[in-house]
Amino acid sequence: MATFSNREAFYGGHDKEPRTCDAALIRAFGILGKRWNGLILETLLAGPAGYSEIRRTVAGISDSVLSKRLTELTDRGLVLRSLDEGLSGRGEYTLTGAGHALRPALEELIRWAVENLSD
């Protein structure tokens, strides 16, 4: 098995410029890498949900963080918020097409975690 020094690994074995991560991957982890976002998206893969239902499903998230994350996911075009026409003013959250497109990636990530990460 070949071993590499830290310098070789960082520079890809060359004395040139360091490798850079793919810009698309950086953008993806800018969203998915934030704590709670993956769990919120996974919750909404099961179907539309109100704020309270998401709060119950994503155990441990505070109200302020959930509100902030839902706003971010909505601004990024992954989640859509629709308001109840009644007096309650409650919102319902659902995934957009872009949000649903994450299903295979999230399912694969779940499978990988089950196989490779201990509890």
C-alpha positions as CSV (number, residue, x, y, z in Angstrom):
1,M,0.0,0.0,0.0
2,A,1.4,3.4,-1.0
3,T,1.7,6.1,1.7
4,F,1.9,9.8,1.0
5,S,3.3,12.6,3.1
6,N,0.9,15.3,4.0
7,R,2.5,17.5,1.4
8,E,2.1,14.9,-1.3
9,A,-1.6,14.3,-0.4
10,F,-2.3,18.0,-0.3
11,Y,-0.6,18.7,-3.6
12,G,-1.7,15.6,-5.3
13,G,1.9,14.4,-5.5
14,H,3.0,17.4,-7.5
15,D,5.0,20.5,-6.5
16,K,2.4,22.7,-8.1
17,E,-0.6,24.5,-6.8
18,P,-2.7,22.7,-4.2
19,R,-5.8,21.0,-5.5
20,T,-9.1,22.8,-5.1
21,C,-12.4,21.3,-4.4
22,D,-15.1,21.2,-7.1
23,A,-17.1,24.5,-6.9
24,A,-20.4,22.6,-7.2
25,L,-19.5,20.4,-4.3
26,I,-18.6,23.4,-2.2
27,R,-22.0,24.9,-3.0
28,A,-23.8,21.6,-2.1
29,F,-22.1,21.3,1.2
30,G,-22.7,25.0,1.9
31,I,-26.3,23.9,2.2
32,L,-26.2,20.2,3.2
33,G,-23.2,20.8,5.6
34,K,-25.2,23.1,7.8
35,R,-26.4,21.3,10.9
36,W,-30.1,20.2,10.7
37,N,-30.6,21.0,7.0
38,G,-30.3,17.3,5.9
39,L,-32.7,16.2,8.6
40,I,-35.2,18.9,7.6
41,L,-35.0,17.9,4.0
42,E,-35.3,14.2,4.9
43,T,-38.4,15.0,6.9
44,L,-40.0,16.8,4.0
45,L,-39.2,13.9,1.6
46,A,-42.1,12.1,3.4
47,G,-44.4,14.8,2.3
48,P,-45.6,18.3,3.2
49,A,-45.4,19.2,6.9
50,G,-46.2,22.1,9.2
51,Y,-43.7,23.8,11.3
52,S,-44.7,21.9,14.5
53,E,-44.5,18.6,12.7
54,I,-41.0,19.3,11.5
55,R,-40.0,20.5,15.0
56,R,-41.2,17.3,16.5
57,T,-39.5,15.1,13.9
58,V,-36.2,16.9,14.0
59,A,-35.5,16.2,17.7
60,G,-33.2,18.7,19.4
61,I,-33.5,21.7,17.0
62,S,-34.6,25.0,18.6
63,D,-37.4,27.1,17.3
64,S,-35.1,29.9,16.3
65,V,-32.7,27.6,14.4
66,L,-35.6,25.8,12.7
67,S,-37.1,29.1,11.5
68,K,-33.7,30.2,10.2
69,R,-33.0,26.9,8.4
70,L,-36.4,26.9,6.8
71,T,-35.9,30.4,5.6
72,E,-32.5,29.5,4.2
73,L,-33.8,26.4,2.4
74,T,-36.7,28.4,1.0
75,D,-34.4,31.1,-0.2
76,R,-32.2,28.5,-1.9
77,G,-35.2,27.1,-3.8
78,L,-35.3,23.7,-2.0
79,V,-38.4,24.3,0.1
80,L,-41.7,26.1,-0.6
81,R,-43.8,27.6,2.2
82,S,-47.5,28.0,1.6
83,L,-49.8,29.8,4.0
84,D,-53.1,28.5,5.3
85,E,-55.9,30.5,3.9
86,G,-57.7,30.4,7.3
87,L,-57.2,32.5,10.3
88,S,-54.5,30.3,11.7
89,G,-51.8,31.7,9.4
90,R,-50.0,28.5,9.7
91,G,-47.5,27.6,7.0
92,E,-47.0,24.3,5.4
93,Y,-43.6,23.3,4.0
94,T,-43.0,21.1,1.0
95,L,-40.0,20.3,-1.2
96,T,-39.6,21.9,-4.6
97,G,-38.4,20.0,-7.6
98,A,-34.8,20.8,-6.6
99,G,-35.5,19.6,-3.1
100,H,-37.0,16.3,-4.4
101,A,-34.0,15.9,-6.6
102,L,-31.9,15.4,-3.4
103,R,-33.8,12.1,-2.6
104,P,-31.2,9.7,-4.2
105,A,-28.3,11.5,-2.6
106,L,-29.9,11.6,0.9
107,E,-31.0,7.9,0.6
108,E,-27.4,7.0,-0.4
109,L,-26.0,9.0,2.5
110,I,-28.4,7.2,4.9
111,R,-27.3,3.8,3.5
112,W,-23.6,4.7,3.8
113,A,-24.1,5.9,7.4
114,V,-25.9,2.6,8.3
115,E,-23.1,0.6,6.8
116,N,-20.1,2.6,7.9
117,L,-20.9,4.7,11.1
118,S,-21.5,3.1,14.4
119,D,-24.1,4.5,16.8
